[in-house]
Amino acid sequence: MIYRKLLPVVACMISLSSFAQIRTGVYFSSDKKYNEIIENLGNPLAGNPVMIVTSFVPNNGSYVWYLNESKAEKEAYLDDRPKDLHAGIFLEDHGGLIPQVTFKDFAKGLSQPKYLINFCEVADADEDYFPEFYLTYFEESDGLDAKPLKVIVYTNTGQEKLTKSKITGWIPFQEEDQYREERDANFKVLPKAIRLKAEKILKDAKDGMN
């Protein structure tokens, strides 16, 4: 199977426990707030934001999540306008931004990473009053190998910065191959509620691509 068209950028699903009083906003370039954020805080990453997410977390502060695309630095041939991906979560501090975690993936050769914006989510699955950030993207490529569909989970584990975990679904190119999943060591020790949330996002994203 070849997946050349991904879901359109329509919306980012937000699921937060109302009693946690976590306030989250999702903004696109057509939104006034999107421009206000860039005017007030800047754009700390390469490229332009496809989406900006803000989350106010009581007793922790305000977080800003940028999901950017830039023109590919390396030669790439799968897309007419190949893009590199740059994402980062920052803690707002006195009008500035403190990096919490960053992400990069680059187009090269016949490989093109693409955000699945509909499945990039913020949630408090384990109800610990601190949100998790779920970054979902697909590595489209030409060839016979399976294509990775990844959900990266950024969580607060009590460390100074956010911790990264990952689950990957390998989408078969050839019909005789079978779909499989891989979980990294950090993912395996996440609270059950967060694991189940990430697994559901992966399944929904996979189903949406079919």
Steps between C-alpha positions, in 0.01 A plus 500: 500500500626851417390798708557814302221716644463570869212651691443870435576748771159547654525514878695387803300294744531616858391282789560645843341434837297808574557474872875521444449860381759455226416754233610415148468689173578388145587759237564504126636774275149629432443570872566838656647335810758315284642833382487645851705210637769547235499876552534468878718189534656457157553180306787312668534228237596476133219537247143612558248354746235275351330515838567660838353352820495679835435329833469677832576249777417616855803503731729432201459788258413560136633268230519578128530218247618593149467255208701649213587415142796639308632457147707181490873556537592176323403383155171313508293369212178353638324834532497802267571721801680283755482614861701448817312477830593696811294490821558616853326550832601812693418638843403865490703710743479880535431549131762247392507128428690227685549185285354184648542260210564525126441271203643488147456273200627569151397423144772324306517298182166326461391557859261771621380537863154652541307609808161339548362816655160344568674261739735741675327528836525635852340293775520420870438128464632403843324794669812622681417865423782526246434445127673263263588616150446243222688574176389278212674483164554269204820428311385472140749343261536321170610139510405158627579550868231557764427866579514625862201671659616646831337638812749680721378572854650779708425465870594652833680237706622737768821582314609852411374458143244283322571135430460346153338162432409345166276238342546420130264317268669357192261529204568222246566593140439152362173321567675185615677691778338547840448812708708508819563736789807594700512671841816653639619446857354828628160421350483165678523665844242774436182490710245265345254779421763686294605183316139427411448856381807488273402157366153630415647803320725266301208275409275791401777655289567167330129446431472854365772432246322199352 
